[in-house]
Amino acid sequence: MTAFTKTQLPDSVDSLEELAVWAISTLAYINADTTAIEGPGISERAAQAGIFYVETDKKYRFLGRVSIQMSPEYLSGNNKLWNYAQPLATTNIPVIFAA
């Protein structure tokens, strides 16, 4: 698992939106070559992140996607859903994402 301490989270992250961008960007950076099988014949990068310009509303948007394996115990366990997430990698958070 890619463990982190709250002290590694930049102080400037103070909303769920910012946390999502930080977390997904970090996962995408660490797992650039990791793929996940998501269906018969369907393989995708396990974590993806990018910023795209949307011509319709003339705004830039962060688009992030993460495919995280879940332990089957999530169906009957008593823990919070996120406690059943399985690791994508076992690495330290890169310095560029540190506080």
N, C-alpha and C positions, 0 to 999 in steps of 0.2 A: 504494500500500500504506500501511497505517497503521503506520509504523515506530515503534519505541520503543527506548529504551536501558534497560539494567538498572537504572539509577539512578531511572528513573520508576516502577519497580515498588515499591509500598509495602513497607517492611521487615516489616510485619506479615504479608505473604503468605509462608508458609513450608511450604505443602503443595500437592500437585497439585489438591486440591479447592478450596482458596482461589484458586489460580491460575486454575482453570477459571471460577469465579464472577467473578473480576476481569476476565478476558479477554472472556468472553461478555457481561457487563454493559457493558463498554466498547464492544464491537462493536455491541451493540444500541442503545446511546445514539447513537453516531456514525452508524449506518446505519438510523435509525428509518424512513426512507421508501424504503429500497432493497428491491427485490423480486427474486426469483430464479424462473425458470421451471424447475420440477422434473419436469415431465412434460407430456403433452398436456393442455392446458387447466388445468394446475395451477400456480398462482403463489402464492408465500408470501413473507412478509417474510424477508429474507436472514439476519437475526440477531434473535432473540427472547429475552427474559429476563423472568422474573417469579417472585415468591414466592407460593406457594399453600398454604393450609391443607388438610391431608388428614384428613378426619373419621375415617376408619377407624382410623388410628393416633394421631390427635390431635397431629400434628407439622406444622410448617411446612417446606416443601421449596422449594428453588430449582430451577426448571425452565428450562433454557437450550437453545437450538437455534440452530445456525449452518449455513447452506448456502453452502459455499465452492467456487467453481469450481476444478477441478484441471486443470493442464496435461496433455494427453494423453501427454506424455513420461514421466509417472509409471509407465506400463506397461512401459517398456523402459529407463529411465534408471538410473544408478548412484547417484543421490543419495538421501538420506533422504526418506520420503514427504512430510513437511511442507515440503520445499523446492519442491514442485510446486504449492503453494497459490497461487491467483491473488488479487490484491487485491480487497477489497470497496469500499474508499474510499482516497482520498489526502488525508488530513487529519491534523492533530496530535492527540495524546491530550488530551482536555479536562482542564483543571486539577482538576476534581472527582475525577478518577481518578489523579492524580499522587501521588507519595510525599510 
